[in-house]
Amino acid sequence: MKRLMRILVLPFALVLLMGADNQEARYQNIGGKIMCTCGCAQMLLKCNHVGCPNSAQMIKELRTNVNQTSNDEEVLNWFRKNWGITAVVEPSTHGFELLAWLLPIAGMGIGLLLVLLVIRSWRLRPATVAAGDMNLAPELEAMRDRARRETEI
């Protein structure tokens, strides 16, 4: 009978532990995306500001929200709404904040396009004429000949 209990209890215990571990992983993941709003410029779960007026309350609210909701974006939106948009480090993927994701990509694309156009214009430019092929004024040509004789080049 004890063996049967072990066989039945073990899978349930594993499922419960995996769920707890999953919640803890979510808690750590979301906490890494939220900044403490006390002005210490540290992530919420890493705030070591002595006497921080906000971190204890924010951590408590984060733990409550992670346990109550299954969607990480809802938790982040709750923090944006209640603690300000700057509390969440990672910008949202909709609305005006979507520009924070798109502008770096667009900037890199435009920059790459400009570099390619400049290189193409350099390649299409006619080759410069060698100095020996230029038609110089006769007095300059005489000076060049004299310099060659004197330097033996």
C-alpha positions as CSV (number, residue, x, y, z in Angstrom):
1,M,0.0,0.0,0.0
2,K,2.8,2.4,0.8
3,R,4.4,1.7,-2.5
4,L,1.1,2.5,-4.3
5,M,0.9,5.8,-2.4
6,R,4.4,6.7,-3.4
7,I,3.6,5.9,-7.1
8,L,0.5,8.1,-6.9
9,V,1.9,10.9,-4.8
10,L,5.1,11.3,-6.7
11,P,3.6,12.5,-10.1
12,F,1.3,15.0,-8.2
13,A,4.2,16.4,-6.2
14,L,6.3,16.8,-9.4
15,V,3.5,18.6,-11.1
16,L,3.0,20.9,-8.1
17,L,6.8,21.6,-7.9
18,M,7.0,22.3,-11.6
19,G,4.1,24.7,-11.4
20,A,5.8,26.5,-8.5
21,D,9.1,26.6,-10.3
22,N,7.3,28.0,-13.4
23,Q,5.7,30.7,-11.3
24,E,9.1,31.5,-9.7
25,A,10.6,31.7,-13.2
26,R,7.9,34.0,-14.4
27,Y,8.3,36.1,-11.3
28,Q,12.1,36.4,-12.0
29,N,11.6,37.1,-15.7
30,I,8.9,39.8,-15.2
31,G,10.9,41.3,-12.2
32,G,13.8,41.6,-14.6
33,K,11.7,43.8,-16.9
34,I,10.6,46.3,-14.2
35,M,12.7,49.1,-12.8
36,C,12.4,50.3,-9.2
37,T,10.8,53.7,-9.2
38,C,12.7,55.2,-6.2
39,G,15.4,56.7,-8.5
40,C,18.1,54.2,-7.8
41,A,18.2,53.1,-11.5
42,Q,18.2,49.4,-10.6
43,M,16.0,46.6,-11.6
44,L,13.2,45.9,-9.1
45,L,14.4,42.6,-7.9
46,K,18.0,43.8,-7.6
47,C,17.3,47.1,-5.8
48,N,19.6,47.3,-2.8
49,H,18.7,50.9,-2.0
50,V,18.7,51.1,1.8
51,G,15.3,52.4,3.0
52,C,13.8,52.2,-0.5
53,P,10.3,53.6,-0.3
54,N,9.0,51.6,-3.3
55,S,10.7,48.3,-3.8
56,A,9.0,46.4,-1.0
57,Q,5.6,47.5,-2.2
58,M,6.4,46.8,-5.8
59,I,7.8,43.4,-5.1
60,K,4.7,42.5,-3.1
61,E,2.5,43.7,-6.0
62,L,4.5,41.8,-8.5
63,R,4.2,38.6,-6.5
64,T,0.5,39.1,-6.2
65,N,0.0,39.8,-9.9
66,V,2.1,36.9,-11.1
67,N,0.1,34.6,-8.9
68,Q,-3.3,36.0,-10.1
69,T,-2.7,36.4,-13.8
70,S,-1.3,33.9,-16.3
71,N,-0.3,36.5,-19.0
72,D,3.1,38.3,-18.5
73,E,1.9,41.3,-20.6
74,E,-1.0,41.9,-18.3
75,V,1.3,42.2,-15.3
76,L,3.6,44.6,-17.2
77,N,0.6,46.7,-18.3
78,W,-0.6,46.8,-14.7
79,F,2.8,48.2,-13.6
80,R,2.8,50.7,-16.5
81,K,-0.7,51.9,-15.4
82,N,0.0,52.0,-11.7
83,W,3.7,52.9,-11.4
84,G,4.2,54.8,-14.6
85,I,5.3,53.9,-18.1
86,T,8.9,54.2,-17.2
87,A,8.6,51.5,-14.5
88,V,8.7,48.9,-17.2
89,V,12.0,48.8,-19.1
90,E,10.8,46.8,-22.1
91,P,8.5,48.9,-24.3
92,S,5.1,47.5,-25.2
93,T,4.7,46.0,-28.7
94,H,1.6,48.1,-29.6
95,G,0.7,51.7,-30.0
96,F,3.3,54.5,-29.9
97,E,5.8,52.3,-28.0
98,L,6.0,50.0,-31.1
99,L,8.3,52.7,-32.5
100,A,10.9,51.8,-30.0
101,W,11.1,48.4,-31.6
102,L,10.9,49.5,-35.2
103,L,13.1,52.7,-35.4
104,P,16.4,50.9,-34.7
105,I,15.7,48.4,-37.4
106,A,14.6,51.1,-39.8
107,G,17.6,53.2,-39.0
108,M,20.0,50.3,-39.6
109,G,18.2,49.5,-42.9
110,I,18.4,53.1,-44.1
111,G,22.1,53.4,-43.0
112,L,22.9,50.2,-44.9
113,L,21.1,51.4,-48.0
114,L,23.1,54.8,-47.9
115,V,26.4,52.9,-47.5
116,L,25.5,50.7,-50.5
117,L,24.5,53.7,-52.6
118,V,27.8,55.6,-51.8
119,I,29.9,52.5,-52.6
120,R,27.9,52.1,-55.9
121,S,28.5,55.7,-56.8
122,W,32.3,55.3,-56.1
123,R,32.4,52.2,-58.3
124,L,30.6,53.9,-61.2
125,R,32.8,57.0,-61.1
126,P,35.3,57.1,-64.0
127,A,38.8,56.3,-63.1
128,T,41.1,59.3,-62.5
129,V,43.7,60.1,-65.0
130,A,47.3,59.1,-64.1
131,A,49.6,62.1,-63.5
132,G,51.9,61.1,-66.4
133,D,49.0,61.3,-68.9
134,M,47.9,64.8,-68.1
135,N,48.7,67.6,-70.5
136,L,50.6,70.1,-68.5
137,A,51.7,73.5,-69.5
138,P,55.1,73.4,-71.4
139,E,57.0,75.3,-68.6
140,L,55.7,72.8,-66.1
141,E,56.7,69.9,-68.3
142,A,60.2,71.4,-68.6
143,M,60.4,71.6,-64.8
144,R,59.3,68.0,-64.4
145,D,62.0,66.9,-66.9
146,R,64.7,68.8,-65.0
147,A,63.6,67.3,-61.7
148,R,63.8,63.8,-63.1
149,R,67.3,64.4,-64.4
150,E,68.5,65.9,-61.1
151,T,67.0,63.2,-59.0
152,E,67.7,60.4,-61.5
153,I,64.2,58.9,-61.4
